């Protein structure tokens, strides 16, 4: 999921179960305004939140 800095979910990139292994996901950010966003990746008990910057 993609969140704005107020914690609102603004997009869902992938929502489902994938097979084990390495995966690449591309996200089209054209619908987002310039700014800082957070994206969360989870797999089983692993959860990581990282920052991304959208610049127009």
C-alpha distance matrix in Angstrom:
0.0 3.8 6.6 10.3 13.0 13.9 10.8 10.0 6.7 7.8 5.9 4.4 5.9 7.4 8.1 11.5 14.1 15.3 18.8 19.6 19.9 18.4 15.8 14.9 11.9 12.6 10.6 12.8 12.4 15.7 14.3 13.4 16.3 17.5 16.2 14.1 10.3 8.3 5.7 5.5 7.4 9.4 12.6 15.3 16.2 14.5 11.5 11.1 9.6 10.9 11.9 12.3 14.9 15.3 19.1 21.0
3.8 0.0 3.8 7.0 10.0 11.5 9.2 8.4 5.7 5.7 5.0 6.1 7.4 10.1 11.6 15.1 17.7 18.6 21.9 22.6 22.4 20.4 17.7 16.0 12.9 12.6 9.8 11.4 10.0 13.2 11.8 10.2 12.8 13.8 12.4 10.5 6.8 5.7 4.5 6.7 9.5 12.3 15.7 18.5 19.0 16.9 13.6 12.1 9.5 9.8 9.6 9.5 11.6 11.9 15.6 17.6
6.6 3.8 0.0 3.8 6.6 7.7 5.5 5.3 4.3 5.4 7.1 9.1 11.1 13.6 14.5 18.0 20.6 21.8 25.1 25.6 25.6 23.7 21.2 19.6 16.6 16.2 13.2 14.3 12.1 14.8 13.0 10.6 12.3 13.2 11.2 9.2 5.7 5.1 6.2 8.2 11.7 14.2 17.9 20.3 20.2 18.2 14.6 13.1 9.9 10.3 9.6 10.1 11.7 12.3 15.9 18.0
10.3 7.0 3.8 0.0 3.8 5.4 5.4 5.5 6.6 6.6 9.4 12.2 14.1 17.1 18.1 21.7 24.3 25.5 28.8 29.2 28.9 26.8 24.2 22.3 19.3 18.3 15.1 15.4 12.5 14.6 12.7 9.6 10.1 10.8 8.5 7.0 4.8 6.3 8.9 11.5 15.1 17.8 21.5 23.9 23.5 21.4 17.7 15.8 12.2 11.9 10.0 10.2 10.6 11.1 14.2 16.1
13.0 10.0 6.6 3.8 0.0 3.8 5.3 7.4 9.5 10.3 13.1 15.5 17.4 20.1 21.0 24.3 26.7 27.9 31.0 31.0 30.7 28.5 26.4 24.6 22.0 21.1 18.2 18.7 15.6 17.7 16.1 12.7 12.3 12.2 9.0 6.9 6.1 7.1 10.5 12.8 16.5 19.0 22.8 25.0 24.0 21.9 18.1 15.9 12.2 11.8 9.8 10.9 11.3 12.6 15.3 17.7
13.9 11.5 7.7 5.4 3.8 0.0 3.8 5.7 9.0 10.4 13.7 16.2 18.7 21.1 21.4 24.8 27.4 29.0 32.3 32.6 32.6 30.8 28.6 27.0 24.2 23.5 20.4 20.8 17.8 19.6 17.3 14.3 14.1 14.7 11.9 10.5 9.4 10.0 12.9 14.4 18.2 20.2 24.0 25.7 24.7 23.1 19.4 17.8 14.4 14.8 13.3 14.5 14.9 15.8 18.4 20.4
10.8 9.2 5.5 5.4 5.3 3.8 0.0 3.8 6.4 8.9 11.6 13.5 16.1 18.1 18.1 21.3 23.9 25.6 28.9 29.2 29.5 27.9 25.8 24.6 21.8 21.6 18.8 19.7 17.2 19.5 17.2 14.6 15.3 16.2 13.5 11.5 9.2 8.5 10.5 11.4 15.1 16.7 20.5 22.1 21.2 19.8 16.1 15.0 11.9 13.1 12.4 14.0 15.3 16.3 19.5 21.6
10.0 8.4 5.3 5.5 7.4 5.7 3.8 0.0 3.8 6.1 9.2 11.4 14.5 16.8 16.7 20.1 23.1 25.0 28.5 29.3 29.7 28.2 25.7 24.3 21.2 20.7 17.5 18.0 15.7 17.6 14.8 12.7 13.9 15.6 13.8 12.5 10.0 10.0 11.3 12.4 15.8 17.5 21.1 22.9 22.6 21.4 17.8 17.0 14.0 15.1 14.3 15.0 16.0 16.2 19.3 20.8
6.7 5.7 4.3 6.6 9.5 9.0 6.4 3.8 0.0 3.8 5.8 7.7 10.9 13.1 13.1 16.6 19.7 21.5 25.1 26.1 26.6 25.1 22.4 21.1 17.9 17.6 14.5 15.3 13.6 15.8 13.1 11.7 13.8 15.7 14.3 13.0 9.8 9.3 9.4 10.3 13.4 15.1 18.5 20.6 20.8 19.6 16.1 15.5 13.0 14.1 13.8 14.2 15.6 15.5 18.9 20.4
7.8 5.7 5.4 6.6 10.3 10.4 8.9 6.1 3.8 0.0 3.8 7.2 10.0 12.9 13.8 17.5 20.8 22.2 25.8 27.0 27.2 25.3 22.3 20.5 16.9 15.9 12.4 12.4 10.4 12.2 9.3 8.2 10.7 13.1 12.5 12.0 9.1 9.9 10.0 12.0 14.8 17.1 20.4 22.9 23.4 21.8 18.5 17.5 14.7 15.0 14.0 13.3 14.1 13.1 16.4 17.3
5.9 5.0 7.1 9.4 13.1 13.7 11.6 9.2 5.8 3.8 0.0 3.8 6.3 9.4 10.6 14.4 17.6 18.8 22.4 23.9 24.0 22.2 19.0 17.3 13.6 12.8 9.6 10.1 9.2 11.4 9.1 9.0 12.4 14.6 14.3 13.7 10.4 10.5 9.3 10.9 12.9 15.2 18.1 20.8 21.9 20.3 17.3 16.6 14.4 14.7 14.3 13.3 14.6 13.6 16.9 17.9
4.4 6.1 9.1 12.2 15.5 16.2 13.5 11.4 7.7 7.2 3.8 0.0 3.8 5.9 6.9 10.6 13.9 15.2 18.9 20.5 20.9 19.5 16.3 15.1 11.6 11.7 9.4 10.9 11.2 13.8 12.1 12.4 15.9 17.8 17.4 16.2 12.7 11.7 9.4 9.8 10.9 12.6 15.1 17.8 19.3 18.0 15.4 15.3 13.9 14.8 15.3 14.7 16.7 16.0 19.5 20.7
5.9 7.4 11.1 14.1 17.4 18.7 16.1 14.5 10.9 10.0 6.3 3.8 0.0 3.8 6.8 10.0 12.8 13.2 16.6 18.2 18.1 16.4 13.0 11.5 7.9 8.2 6.5 8.9 10.2 13.1 12.5 13.0 16.6 18.0 17.9 16.6 13.3 12.3 9.3 9.9 10.0 12.1 14.2 17.3 19.2 17.4 15.3 14.8 13.9 14.3 14.9 13.9 16.1 15.5 18.8 20.1
7.4 10.1 13.6 17.1 20.1 21.1 18.1 16.8 13.1 12.9 9.4 5.9 3.8 0.0 3.8 6.4 9.0 9.6 13.2 15.1 15.6 14.5 11.3 10.8 8.0 9.7 9.3 12.1 13.8 16.7 16.1 16.8 20.3 21.7 21.4 19.8 16.4 14.7 11.3 10.6 9.5 10.6 11.8 14.7 17.1 15.8 14.4 14.7 14.7 15.7 17.2 16.7 19.3 19.0 22.4 23.7
8.1 11.6 14.5 18.1 21.0 21.4 18.1 16.7 13.1 13.8 10.6 6.9 6.8 3.8 0.0 3.8 7.2 9.2 13.0 15.1 16.5 16.2 13.5 13.9 11.5 13.4 13.0 15.5 16.9 19.6 18.5 19.1 22.6 24.2 23.6 21.9 18.2 16.2 12.9 11.4 10.3 10.1 11.1 13.2 15.8 15.3 14.0 15.3 15.6 17.4 19.2 19.2 21.9 21.8 25.4 26.8
11.5 15.1 18.0 21.7 24.3 24.8 21.3 20.1 16.6 17.5 14.4 10.6 10.0 6.4 3.8 0.0 3.8 6.5 10.2 12.7 14.7 15.2 13.0 14.3 12.8 15.4 15.7 18.4 20.2 22.9 22.0 22.7 26.2 27.8 27.1 25.2 21.6 19.3 15.8 13.8 11.8 10.6 10.3 11.8 15.0 15.0 14.8 16.6 17.7 19.7 21.9 22.2 25.1 25.1 28.7 30.1
14.1 17.7 20.6 24.3 26.7 27.4 23.9 23.1 19.7 20.8 17.6 13.9 12.8 9.0 7.2 3.8 0.0 3.8 6.9 9.3 11.9 13.2 11.8 14.1 13.5 16.7 17.7 20.8 22.8 25.6 25.1 25.7 29.1 30.4 29.6 27.4 23.8 21.2 17.6 15.1 12.4 10.6 8.9 10.0 13.6 13.9 14.6 16.8 18.6 20.7 23.3 23.8 26.9 27.3 30.8 32.5
15.3 18.6 21.8 25.5 27.9 29.0 25.6 25.0 21.5 22.2 18.8 15.2 13.2 9.6 9.2 6.5 3.8 0.0 3.8 6.5 8.6 9.8 8.7 11.4 11.7 15.1 16.9 20.1 22.5 25.4 25.4 26.0 29.5 30.4 29.8 27.6 24.2 21.7 18.0 15.8 12.6 11.3 9.2 11.0 14.7 14.3 15.3 17.0 19.0 20.5 23.1 23.4 26.5 26.9 30.3 32.0
18.8 21.9 25.1 28.8 31.0 32.3 28.9 28.5 25.1 25.8 22.4 18.9 16.6 13.2 13.0 10.2 6.9 3.8 0.0 3.8 6.4 8.9 9.1 12.5 13.8 17.4 19.7 23.0 25.5 28.4 28.7 29.3 32.7 33.4 32.7 30.5 27.2 24.6 20.8 18.6 15.1 13.6 10.7 12.0 15.6 15.3 17.1 18.8 21.3 22.7 25.6 25.9 29.1 29.7 32.9 34.7
19.6 22.6 25.6 29.2 31.0 32.6 29.2 29.3 26.1 27.0 23.9 20.5 18.2 15.1 15.1 12.7 9.3 6.5 3.8 0.0 3.8 7.2 8.8 12.5 14.5 18.3 20.7 24.3 26.5 29.8 30.2 30.4 33.6 33.9 32.9 30.4 27.3 24.4 20.8 18.4 14.6 13.0 9.8 10.9 14.1 13.5 15.8 17.5 20.4 21.8 24.8 25.5 28.9 29.9 33.1 35.2
19.9 22.4 25.6 28.9 30.7 32.6 29.5 29.7 26.6 27.2 24.0 20.9 18.1 15.6 16.5 14.7 11.9 8.6 6.4 3.8 0.0 3.8 6.5 10.2 13.0 16.6 19.5 23.1 25.3 28.6 29.5 29.6 32.6 32.6 31.7 29.2 26.4 23.8 20.2 18.3 14.6 13.8 11.1 13.1 15.7 14.3 16.3 17.2 19.9 20.7 23.6 23.9 27.2 28.3 31.3 33.5
18.4 20.4 23.7 26.8 28.5 30.8 27.9 28.2 25.1 25.3 22.2 19.5 16.4 14.5 16.2 15.2 13.2 9.8 8.9 7.2 3.8 0.0 3.8 7.0 10.2 13.7 16.7 20.3 22.5 25.7 27.0 26.9 29.8 29.6 28.8 26.4 23.8 21.5 18.0 16.7 13.2 13.5 11.7 14.4 16.7 14.5 15.9 15.9 18.2 18.3 20.9 20.9 24.1 25.1 27.9 30.1
15.8 17.7 21.2 24.2 26.4 28.6 25.8 25.7 22.4 22.3 19.0 16.3 13.0 11.3 13.5 13.0 11.8 8.7 9.1 8.8 6.5 3.8 0.0 3.8 6.6 10.2 13.2 16.7 19.1 22.2 23.4 23.7 26.7 26.7 26.2 24.1 21.5 19.4 15.9 15.0 11.8 12.7 11.7 14.9 17.4 15.1 15.7 15.5 17.1 17.1 19.3 18.8 21.8 22.4 25.3 27.2
14.9 16.0 19.6 22.3 24.6 27.0 24.6 24.3 21.1 20.5 17.3 15.1 11.5 10.8 13.9 14.3 14.1 11.4 12.5 12.5 10.2 7.0 3.8 0.0 3.8 6.7 10.1 13.4 15.9 18.9 20.5 20.7 23.7 23.6 23.4 21.6 19.2 17.7 14.5 14.5 12.0 13.9 13.9 17.4 19.6 17.0 16.7 15.7 16.6 15.9 17.4 16.3 18.9 19.2 21.9 23.7
11.9 12.9 16.6 19.3 22.0 24.2 21.8 21.2 17.9 16.9 13.6 11.6 7.9 8.0 11.5 12.8 13.5 11.7 13.8 14.5 13.0 10.2 6.6 3.8 0.0 3.8 6.6 10.1 12.6 15.6 16.9 17.3 20.4 20.7 20.7 19.2 16.6 15.4 12.2 12.7 10.9 13.2 14.0 17.7 19.8 17.3 16.3 15.2 15.4 14.7 15.8 14.4 16.9 16.7 19.6 21.2
12.6 12.6 16.2 18.3 21.1 23.5 21.6 20.7 17.6 15.9 12.8 11.7 8.2 9.7 13.4 15.4 16.7 15.1 17.4 18.3 16.6 13.7 10.2 6.7 3.8 0.0 3.8 6.7 9.5 12.3 14.0 14.6 17.7 18.0 18.5 17.6 15.5 15.1 12.5 14.0 13.2 16.0 17.3 21.0 22.9 20.2 18.7 17.2 16.6 15.3 15.4 13.2 14.9 14.1 16.6 17.8
10.6 9.8 13.2 15.1 18.2 20.4 18.8 17.5 14.5 12.4 9.6 9.4 6.5 9.3 13.0 15.7 17.7 16.9 19.7 20.7 19.5 16.7 13.2 10.1 6.6 3.8 0.0 3.8 6.0 9.1 10.4 11.0 14.2 14.9 15.5 14.9 12.7 12.9 10.7 12.9 13.0 16.1 18.1 21.7 23.4 20.8 18.7 17.0 15.6 14.3 13.9 11.4 12.8 11.5 14.3 15.3
12.8 11.4 14.3 15.4 18.7 20.8 19.7 18.0 15.3 12.4 10.1 10.9 8.9 12.1 15.5 18.4 20.8 20.1 23.0 24.3 23.1 20.3 16.7 13.4 10.1 6.7 3.8 0.0 3.8 5.7 7.6 8.9 12.1 13.2 14.7 15.1 13.4 14.6 13.2 15.8 16.5 19.6 21.8 25.3 26.9 24.4 22.0 20.3 18.4 16.9 15.7 12.8 13.0 10.7 12.8 13.0
12.4 10.0 12.1 12.5 15.6 17.8 17.2 15.7 13.6 10.4 9.2 11.2 10.2 13.8 16.9 20.2 22.8 22.5 25.5 26.5 25.3 22.5 19.1 15.9 12.6 9.5 6.0 3.8 0.0 3.8 5.4 5.4 8.4 9.5 11.0 11.7 10.5 12.5 12.0 15.2 16.7 20.1 22.7 26.2 27.3 24.7 21.9 19.8 17.3 15.6 13.7 10.6 10.1 7.4 9.8 10.1
15.7 13.2 14.8 14.6 17.7 19.6 19.5 17.6 15.8 12.2 11.4 13.8 13.1 16.7 19.6 22.9 25.6 25.4 28.4 29.8 28.6 25.7 22.2 18.9 15.6 12.3 9.1 5.7 3.8 0.0 3.8 5.5 7.8 9.5 12.2 13.9 13.3 15.7 15.6 18.8 20.4 23.7 26.3 29.7 30.9 28.4 25.6 23.6 21.0 19.2 17.0 13.8 12.5 9.1 10.1 9.0
14.3 11.8 13.0 12.7 16.1 17.3 17.2 14.8 13.1 9.3 9.1 12.1 12.5 16.1 18.5 22.0 25.1 25.4 28.7 30.2 29.5 27.0 23.4 20.5 16.9 14.0 10.4 7.6 5.4 3.8 0.0 3.8 6.8 9.8 12.0 13.7 12.6 15.0 15.1 18.1 20.1 23.1 25.9 29.1 30.2 28.0 25.0 23.3 20.6 19.3 17.3 14.5 13.5 10.4 12.0 11.1
13.4 10.2 10.6 9.6 12.7 14.3 14.6 12.7 11.7 8.2 9.0 12.4 13.0 16.8 19.1 22.7 25.7 26.0 29.3 30.4 29.6 26.9 23.7 20.7 17.3 14.6 11.0 8.9 5.4 5.5 3.8 0.0 3.8 6.6 8.3 10.0 9.3 12.2 13.1 16.4 18.9 22.1 25.2 28.4 29.0 26.7 23.4 21.3 18.3 16.7 14.3 11.7 10.4 7.5 9.6 9.5
16.3 12.8 12.3 10.1 12.3 14.1 15.3 13.9 13.8 10.7 12.4 15.9 16.6 20.3 22.6 26.2 29.1 29.5 32.7 33.6 32.6 29.8 26.7 23.7 20.4 17.7 14.2 12.1 8.4 7.8 6.8 3.8 0.0 3.8 6.3 9.2 9.9 13.4 15.1 18.7 21.4 24.8 28.1 31.2 31.5 29.0 25.6 23.2 19.8 18.0 14.9 12.4 10.1 7.2 8.0 7.7
17.5 13.8 13.2 10.8 12.2 14.7 16.2 15.6 15.7 13.1 14.6 17.8 18.0 21.7 24.2 27.8 30.4 30.4 33.4 33.9 32.6 29.6 26.7 23.6 20.7 18.0 14.9 13.2 9.5 9.5 9.8 6.6 3.8 0.0 3.8 7.2 9.2 12.9 15.0 18.8 21.5 25.1 28.4 31.6 31.6 28.8 25.4 22.6 19.2 16.8 13.3 10.6 7.5 4.9 4.9 5.7
16.2 12.4 11.2 8.5 9.0 11.9 13.5 13.8 14.3 12.5 14.3 17.4 17.9 21.4 23.6 27.1 29.6 29.8 32.7 32.9 31.7 28.8 26.2 23.4 20.7 18.5 15.5 14.7 11.0 12.2 12.0 8.3 6.3 3.8 0.0 3.8 6.5 10.3 13.0 16.6 19.7 23.1 26.6 29.6 29.3 26.5 23.0 20.1 16.4 14.1 10.5 8.5 5.8 5.3 6.7 9.0
14.1 10.5 9.2 7.0 6.9 10.5 11.5 12.5 13.0 12.0 13.7 16.2 16.6 19.8 21.9 25.2 27.4 27.6 30.5 30.4 29.2 26.4 24.1 21.6 19.2 17.6 14.9 15.1 11.7 13.9 13.7 10.0 9.2 7.2 3.8 0.0 3.8 7.0 10.1 13.6 16.7 20.1 23.6 26.5 26.0 23.1 19.6 16.5 12.9 10.5 7.0 5.9 4.6 6.3 8.9 11.9
10.3 6.8 5.7 4.8 6.1 9.4 9.2 10.0 9.8 9.1 10.4 12.7 13.3 16.4 18.2 21.6 23.8 24.2 27.2 27.3 26.4 23.8 21.5 19.2 16.6 15.5 12.7 13.4 10.5 13.3 12.6 9.3 9.9 9.2 6.5 3.8 0.0 3.8 6.7 10.2 13.4 16.7 20.3 23.2 22.8 20.1 16.5 13.8 10.2 8.5 5.8 5.4 6.2 7.6 11.0 13.8
8.3 5.7 5.1 6.3 7.1 10.0 8.5 10.0 9.3 9.9 10.5 11.7 12.3 14.7 16.2 19.3 21.2 21.7 24.6 24.4 23.8 21.5 19.4 17.7 15.4 15.1 12.9 14.6 12.5 15.7 15.0 12.2 13.4 12.9 10.3 7.0 3.8 0.0 3.8 6.7 10.1 13.2 16.9 19.6 19.1 16.4 12.8 10.1 6.5 5.6 4.5 6.1 8.6 10.7 14.3 17.2
5.7 4.5 6.2 8.9 10.5 12.9 10.5 11.3 9.4 10.0 9.3 9.4 9.3 11.3 12.9 15.8 17.6 18.0 20.8 20.8 20.2 18.0 15.9 14.5 12.2 12.5 10.7 13.2 12.0 15.6 15.1 13.1 15.1 15.0 13.0 10.1 6.7 3.8 0.0 3.8 6.7 10.1 13.6 16.6 16.6 13.9 10.6 8.3 5.6 5.5 6.3 7.3 10.5 12.1 15.9 18.6
5.5 6.7 8.2 11.5 12.8 14.4 11.4 12.4 10.3 12.0 10.9 9.8 9.9 10.6 11.4 13.8 15.1 15.8 18.6 18.4 18.3 16.7 15.0 14.5 12.7 14.0 12.9 15.8 15.2 18.8 18.1 16.4 18.7 18.8 16.6 13.6 10.2 6.7 3.8 0.0 3.8 6.6 10.2 13.0 12.9 10.4 7.0 5.7 4.3 6.5 8.9 10.7 14.2 15.9 19.6 22.3
7.4 9.5 11.7 15.1 16.5 18.2 15.1 15.8 13.4 14.8 12.9 10.9 10.0 9.5 10.3 11.8 12.4 12.6 15.1 14.6 14.6 13.2 11.8 12.0 10.9 13.2 13.0 16.5 16.7 20.4 20.1 18.9 21.4 21.5 19.7 16.7 13.4 10.1 6.7 3.8 0.0 3.8 6.9 10.2 10.7 8.0 5.7 5.3 6.4 8.4 11.4 12.9 16.5 18.1 21.8 24.4
9.4 12.3 14.2 17.8 19.0 20.2 16.7 17.5 15.1 17.1 15.2 12.6 12.1 10.6 10.1 10.6 10.6 11.3 13.6 13.0 13.8 13.5 12.7 13.9 13.2 16.0 16.1 19.6 20.1 23.7 23.1 22.1 24.8 25.1 23.1 20.1 16.7 13.2 10.1 6.6 3.8 0.0 3.8 6.5 7.3 5.4 4.2 6.4 8.7 11.5 14.8 16.6 20.2 21.8 25.5 28.1
12.6 15.7 17.9 21.5 22.8 24.0 20.5 21.1 18.5 20.4 18.1 15.1 14.2 11.8 11.1 10.3 8.9 9.2 10.7 9.8 11.1 11.7 11.7 13.9 14.0 17.3 18.1 21.8 22.7 26.3 25.9 25.2 28.1 28.4 26.6 23.6 20.3 16.9 13.6 10.2 6.9 3.8 0.0 3.8 6.1 5.1 6.5 9.1 12.1 14.6 18.0 19.7 23.3 24.9 28.5 31.1
15.3 18.5 20.3 23.9 25.0 25.7 22.1 22.9 20.6 22.9 20.8 17.8 17.3 14.7 13.2 11.8 10.0 11.0 12.0 10.9 13.1 14.4 14.9 17.4 17.7 21.0 21.7 25.3 26.2 29.7 29.1 28.4 31.2 31.6 29.6 26.5 23.2 19.6 16.6 13.0 10.2 6.5 3.8 0.0 3.8 5.5 7.9 11.3 14.4 17.4 20.9 22.9 26.6 28.3 32.0 34.5
16.2 19.0 20.2 23.5 24.0 24.7 21.2 22.6 20.8 23.4 21.9 19.3 19.2 17.1 15.8 15.0 13.6 14.7 15.6 14.1 15.7 16.7 17.4 19.6 19.8 22.9 23.4 26.9 27.3 30.9 30.2 29.0 31.5 31.6 29.3 26.0 22.8 19.1 16.6 12.9 10.7 7.3 6.1 3.8 0.0 3.8 6.4 10.0 13.3 16.5 20.2 22.7 26.4 28.5 32.1 35.0
14.5 16.9 18.2 21.4 21.9 23.1 19.8 21.4 19.6 21.8 20.3 18.0 17.4 15.8 15.3 15.0 13.9 14.3 15.3 13.5 14.3 14.5 15.1 17.0 17.3 20.2 20.8 24.4 24.7 28.4 28.0 26.7 29.0 28.8 26.5 23.1 20.1 16.4 13.9 10.4 8.0 5.4 5.1 5.5 3.8 0.0 3.8 6.7 10.3 13.2 16.9 19.4 23.2 25.4 29.0 31.9
11.5 13.6 14.6 17.7 18.1 19.4 16.1 17.8 16.1 18.5 17.3 15.4 15.3 14.4 14.0 14.8 14.6 15.3 17.1 15.8 16.3 15.9 15.7 16.7 16.3 18.7 18.7 22.0 21.9 25.6 25.0 23.4 25.6 25.4 23.0 19.6 16.5 12.8 10.6 7.0 5.7 4.2 6.5 7.9 6.4 3.8 0.0 3.8 6.9 10.2 13.8 16.4 20.1 22.3 25.9 28.9
11.1 12.1 13.1 15.8 15.9 17.8 15.0 17.0 15.5 17.5 16.6 15.3 14.8 14.7 15.3 16.6 16.8 17.0 18.8 17.5 17.2 15.9 15.5 15.7 15.2 17.2 17.0 20.3 19.8 23.6 23.3 21.3 23.2 22.6 20.1 16.5 13.8 10.1 8.3 5.7 5.3 6.4 9.1 11.3 10.0 6.7 3.8 0.0 3.8 6.6 10.3 13.0 16.7 19.3 22.8 25.9
9.6 9.5 9.9 12.2 12.2 14.4 11.9 14.0 13.0 14.7 14.4 13.9 13.9 14.7 15.6 17.7 18.6 19.0 21.3 20.4 19.9 18.2 17.1 16.6 15.4 16.6 15.6 18.4 17.3 21.0 20.6 18.3 19.8 19.2 16.4 12.9 10.2 6.5 5.6 4.3 6.4 8.7 12.1 14.4 13.3 10.3 6.9 3.8 0.0 3.8 7.0 10.0 13.6 16.2 19.7 22.9
10.9 9.8 10.3 11.9 11.8 14.8 13.1 15.1 14.1 15.0 14.7 14.8 14.3 15.7 17.4 19.7 20.7 20.5 22.7 21.8 20.7 18.3 17.1 15.9 14.7 15.3 14.3 16.9 15.6 19.2 19.3 16.7 18.0 16.8 14.1 10.5 8.5 5.6 5.5 6.5 8.4 11.5 14.6 17.4 16.5 13.2 10.2 6.6 3.8 0.0 3.8 6.8 10.4 13.3 16.6 20.0
11.9 9.6 9.6 10.0 9.8 13.3 12.4 14.3 13.8 14.0 14.3 15.3 14.9 17.2 19.2 21.9 23.3 23.1 25.6 24.8 23.6 20.9 19.3 17.4 15.8 15.4 13.9 15.7 13.7 17.0 17.3 14.3 14.9 13.3 10.5 7.0 5.8 4.5 6.3 8.9 11.4 14.8 18.0 20.9 20.2 16.9 13.8 10.3 7.0 3.8 0.0 3.8 6.9 10.1 13.2 16.7
12.3 9.5 10.1 10.2 10.9 14.5 14.0 15.0 14.2 13.3 13.3 14.7 13.9 16.7 19.2 22.2 23.8 23.4 25.9 25.5 23.9 20.9 18.8 16.3 14.4 13.2 11.4 12.8 10.6 13.8 14.5 11.7 12.4 10.6 8.5 5.9 5.4 6.1 7.3 10.7 12.9 16.6 19.7 22.9 22.7 19.4 16.4 13.0 10.0 6.8 3.8 0.0 3.8 6.7 9.8 13.2
14.9 11.6 11.7 10.6 11.3 14.9 15.3 16.0 15.6 14.1 14.6 16.7 16.1 19.3 21.9 25.1 26.9 26.5 29.1 28.9 27.2 24.1 21.8 18.9 16.9 14.9 12.8 13.0 10.1 12.5 13.5 10.4 10.1 7.5 5.8 4.6 6.2 8.6 10.5 14.2 16.5 20.2 23.3 26.6 26.4 23.2 20.1 16.7 13.6 10.4 6.9 3.8 0.0 3.8 6.3 9.9
15.3 11.9 12.3 11.1 12.6 15.8 16.3 16.2 15.5 13.1 13.6 16.0 15.5 19.0 21.8 25.1 27.3 26.9 29.7 29.9 28.3 25.1 22.4 19.2 16.7 14.1 11.5 10.7 7.4 9.1 10.4 7.5 7.2 4.9 5.3 6.3 7.6 10.7 12.1 15.9 18.1 21.8 24.9 28.3 28.5 25.4 22.3 19.3 16.2 13.3 10.1 6.7 3.8 0.0 3.8 6.7
19.1 15.6 15.9 14.2 15.3 18.4 19.5 19.3 18.9 16.4 16.9 19.5 18.8 22.4 25.4 28.7 30.8 30.3 32.9 33.1 31.3 27.9 25.3 21.9 19.6 16.6 14.3 12.8 9.8 10.1 12.0 9.6 8.0 4.9 6.7 8.9 11.0 14.3 15.9 19.6 21.8 25.5 28.5 32.0 32.1 29.0 25.9 22.8 19.7 16.6 13.2 9.8 6.3 3.8 0.0 3.8
21.0 17.6 18.0 16.1 17.7 20.4 21.6 20.8 20.4 17.3 17.9 20.7 20.1 23.7 26.8 30.1 32.5 32.0 34.7 35.2 33.5 30.1 27.2 23.7 21.2 17.8 15.3 13.0 10.1 9.0 11.1 9.5 7.7 5.7 9.0 11.9 13.8 17.2 18.6 22.3 24.4 28.1 31.1 34.5 35.0 31.9 28.9 25.9 22.9 20.0 16.7 13.2 9.9 6.7 3.8 0.0
